[in-house]
Amino acid sequence: MTGTGTGVLAALLIALPALGAAVLLLAGRRTDRWGHLLGCATVIAAFVVAVVLFATALGQPDDARFREVELFTWMNTGSFDVPLGLLIDPLALTFALLITGVGALIHIYSIGYMSHDADRRKFFAYLNLFVAAMLLLVLGNSFVTLYFGWEGVGLASYLLIGFWSDRPAAATAAKKAFVMNRVGDVGLALAIFWMFAEFGTVTYTGVFDRIGELAAESPGVVTGIALLLLLGACGKSGQVPLQAWLPDAMEGPTPVSALIHAATMVTAGVYLIARCAPIYDLTPDGRLVVAIVGTVTLLLGCIAGCAKDDIKKVLAYSTVSQIGYMFLAVGLGAGVYALGILHLLTHGFFKAGLFLGAGSVMHAMRDDVDMRHYGGLARRMPITFVTMGLGYLALIGFPFLSGFWSKDPIIEAAYAAGGTQGVIMGTAALLGAGLTAFYMTRLMIMTFLGRPRWEAIAAGGGGAPEPVHPHDPPPVMTGPMIVLAIGSVAAGAFLALGDRLAGWLAPSVGPFEEPHPAVAPIVITIATLVVIAAGIVVAWLLIGRRPVPVVAPARVSPLVAFARADVGGNWLNETLVAKPGVELMRGLLVADRRGVDGAVHGTATVVSGLAGWWRRWQNGFVRSYALSMLAGVALVVGAVMVVSVG
């Protein structure tokens, strides 16, 4: 395929969902009957285009898989020249396949999930807008194009999280997500400004070709740019200290949680760091901070997930934790970036499947998200149980399922980092695997096993107004769940064996280097499986063998209270940012009212007083004016005489 043909297909890849969004938003209610079909068709067509581009690149040698296509000049002001172009390389195509493939499945699922919503057309328009923005983000050839897609993703996520804006919690969650993402976006914007100041360009090739010279002259500048890029990545991917928005974003419809907060948007930060591998390879300090952020986040996400009763929030904190594993992997540096991308892809399958399964459960339970109100659903919802069960096993790293092939190598790579930091990061990742097994086993037990607590609630034990009749959803919803379950089982082995994915990504992130920890990898694998088994056993002993109350206990241990309080994420943001910001604003208001306004009002008062005093001399009598003139003349004559005598 020629460069022109590749460019046309790449542009079409973005244009299809963008066109779908435009039609659905501009045509209005006239598209209500078929708008959801158009939304699905555009994303499915985009997936076909992505497959064609992938197949074309797959048949080429490594050095020919990197193709840049300039469409037109976007901005040209003085020395600031930004062409709007697309970069088609293995990394971009990998993300394009994930976005359109999983996105198409979630669009199809949404046909059934949103079937009774009056604004279903608008929902699909927002989904299309999100997919288009995400594709622009990963296919752009410059940091400015990436930033444009980055902000488009933020806008679409705001619209989708707050889709049910009549619910105060949804509206608040959308605003919280928007504001906290803007904090990270400031870091990304400053990094772009800094790169332009240093290089005079913001294209990937222009920056990466000259970053080596800057690192030799000013290594601190490269580290500063890397840290600002990391701040942007933390905001979009829900990493410490900007993770608090992601669990609250579960107020949006469940397909939103599956698309945005499992497979695509939250992985944008991982994409950014992997794309900027030439920068991070030159700053060990920057990579270390990335790895530390990932390590801390994966532990805090696990701890919070252990104490939540909301099924979607458990999965949300699981996402926070698993993205932490990805950050840890890409933070370990050259040679292992592919491990982070591998876990990102497998996570896209099993976490999207788990979210869709949670939506199926909620659909059957009249949108009740409290797992304490479930129980015994395995027999009533066998398809949901099996698909979620496979996603659960893949997530905890059950042998030979997808998570086993992607998460275990990250733990090995962490130990292979060497020194004290390697031991700390590896042990934290190992502990996170055990905690993941615990909270996911807890979720499965409370949801599908034990006595059907919803029967007691229907009888009045929990105050539910209407009985529920759990059952599997229609095929339009179970179909995507089954496909994702198959990916949860087989995708990891397919991508990992023979370093298939690592070899494919080598032109973008560098060649893969097998980690070599101090102990044999088999020892780490066995230790990981033992820890996972321990997490399952503990969950069974604490949850499976005891009756689950329909109401959470009021008095809990300090650790559980800490986990329920979102591991201090909201408290930290309120203490360090929100409350100081409010106090600063109050101080500025006082300064404005008493300082600025006081000075203006005081000046006006003085001028008004002087004018009133002077007005007394303007009384309208001619004799007063004549007397004033005579007095003035006398003063002038007297002054002249004094000067003459002197």
Secondary structure, 3 states (H helix, E strand, C coil): CCHHHHHHHHHHHHHHHHHHHHHHHHHHHHHCCCHHHHHHHHHHHHHHHHHHHHHHHHCCCHHHCCEEEEEEEEEEECCEEEEEEEEECHHHHHHHHHHHHHHHHHHHHHHHHCCCCCCHHHHHHHHHHHHHHHHHHHHECEHHHHHHHHHHHHHHHHHHHCCCCCCHHHHHHHHHHHHHHHHHHHHHHHHHHHHHHHHCCCEHHHHHHHHHHHHHHCHHHHHHHHHHHHHHHHHHHCCCCCCCHHHHHHHCCHHHHHHHHHHCHHHHHHHHHHHCHHHHCCCHHHHHHHHHHHHHHHHHHHHHHCCCCEHHHHHHHHHHHHHHHHHHHHHCCCCCHHHHHHHHHHHHHHHHHHHHHHHHHHHHCCCCCEHHHCCCHHHHCHHHHHHHHHHHHHHHCCCCCHHHHHHHHHHHHHHHCCHHHHHHHHHHHHHHHHHHHHHHHHHHHHHHCCCCHHHHHHCCCCCCCCCCCCCCCCHHHHHHHHHHHHHHHHHHHHHHHHHHHHHHHHHHHCCCCCCCCCCCHHHHHHHHHHHHHHHHHHHHHHHHCCCCCCCCCCCCCHHHHHHHCHHHHHHHHHHHHHHHHHHHHHHHHHHHHHHHHHHHHHHHHHHHHHHHHHHCCCCCCHHHHHHHHHHHHHHHHHHHHHHHHC
